[in-house]
């Protein structure tokens, strides 16, 4: 997962000067992370959606400062650069290829699907 995140970051910086926020990846020993069922194997990460104003603070996809276009480009980079299929959970149904999931208004969840 870290290799994918670094690859996305390098490519993202050629497209956009804003940084994207990386959240929960995994805990040592595969223990639970903040009410997550997943995030135990290093194959999951949470990414904050981008804001139009470039601020590094949380937002939900319904906020006026949410940048859907940039967030969709970022999601598409994850898809394009992933060495295996991905599951992406995010509640903005206007972005193709994401699956809605409870409590995924303020971040999208990326999971490498090895099986």
C-alpha positions as a printed Julia matrix, in Angstrom:
115×3 Matrix{Float64}:
   0.0     0.0     0.0
   2.79    2.44    0.81
   4.31    1.89   -2.64
   0.96    2.78   -4.21
   0.52    5.87   -2.01
   4.01    7.13   -2.92
   3.4     6.48   -6.64
   0.08    8.34   -6.51
   1.69   11.22   -4.61
   4.5    11.58   -7.18
   2.05   11.6   -10.11
  -0.41   13.85   -8.26
   2.25   16.51   -7.77
   2.67   16.74  -11.56
  -1.06   17.55  -11.84
  -1.94   19.58   -8.75
   0.02   21.44   -6.07
  -2.39   20.55   -3.27
  -1.46   17.77   -0.88
  -3.89   15.0    -0.09
  -4.45   13.68    3.42
  -3.63   10.06    4.24
  -5.45    8.48    7.17
  -5.55    5.08    8.78
  -3.39    2.46    7.1
  -2.72   -0.33    9.59
  -1.67   -0.99   13.13
   1.32   -3.09   14.09
   0.28   -6.68   14.69
  -3.0    -6.31   12.82
  -4.97   -4.9    15.75
  -8.18   -2.96   15.21
  -7.88    0.69   14.2
 -10.46    3.17   15.51
 -13.62    1.15   14.94
 -12.42   -0.23   11.6
 -13.07   -3.84   10.69
 -10.36   -3.63    8.07
  -7.03   -1.76    8.2
  -5.36   -4.78    9.78
  -3.21   -6.13    6.96
  -1.63   -3.07    5.36
  -3.93   -3.33    2.33
  -6.28   -0.48    3.31
  -5.91    3.28    3.56
  -8.25    6.22    4.08
  -7.75    9.36    1.97
  -9.3    12.74    2.65
 -11.23   14.34   -0.24
  -9.78   17.52   -1.67
 -11.07   20.99   -0.95
 -11.32   23.83   -3.48
  -9.63   26.22   -1.05
  -6.66   23.87   -0.53
  -6.98   23.87    3.27
  -5.82   20.75    5.12
  -8.98   20.26    7.14
 -11.68   17.65    6.93
 -14.66   18.06    4.65
 -17.57   15.93    3.56
 -18.6    15.51   -0.04
 -21.66   17.74    0.57
 -19.53   20.77    1.61
 -19.4    23.79   -0.68
 -15.58   23.68   -0.58
 -15.41   20.01   -1.61
 -13.63   19.62   -4.95
 -15.33   16.68   -6.66
 -13.32   17.0    -9.86
  -9.96   16.87   -8.08
 -11.09   14.09   -5.76
 -12.22   12.07   -8.77
  -8.83   12.62  -10.46
  -7.12   11.42   -7.3
  -9.31    8.32   -7.09
  -8.61    7.61  -10.76
  -4.86    7.83  -10.08
  -5.17    5.18   -7.39
  -7.05    2.98   -9.88
  -4.55    3.56  -12.69
  -1.42    2.97  -10.61
  -2.6     0.04   -8.48
  -0.92   -3.27   -9.34
  -4.12   -5.18   -8.46
  -7.85   -4.36   -8.51
  -9.12   -1.92   -5.87
 -12.23   -1.58   -3.79
 -12.99    2.11   -3.21
 -15.62    3.05   -0.64
 -16.93    6.64   -0.75
 -20.4     8.12   -0.52
 -20.14   10.58   -3.42
 -22.21    8.6    -5.93
 -21.36   11.08   -8.69
 -17.86    9.59   -8.87
 -17.76    6.49  -11.06
 -16.47    3.27   -9.6
 -16.92    4.04   -5.91
 -19.17    2.07   -3.61
 -21.17    3.8    -0.86
 -20.49    2.7     2.69
 -21.63    3.97    6.1
 -19.47    6.76    7.57
 -17.57    7.4     4.31
 -18.74   10.97    3.67
 -15.44   12.57    4.77
 -12.92   10.15    3.27
 -12.56    7.49    0.66
 -11.29    4.07    1.58
  -8.91    2.28   -0.78
  -8.38   -1.47   -0.44
  -6.02   -3.59   -2.5
  -7.89   -6.73   -3.59
  -5.33   -9.53   -3.65
  -7.9   -12.32   -3.86
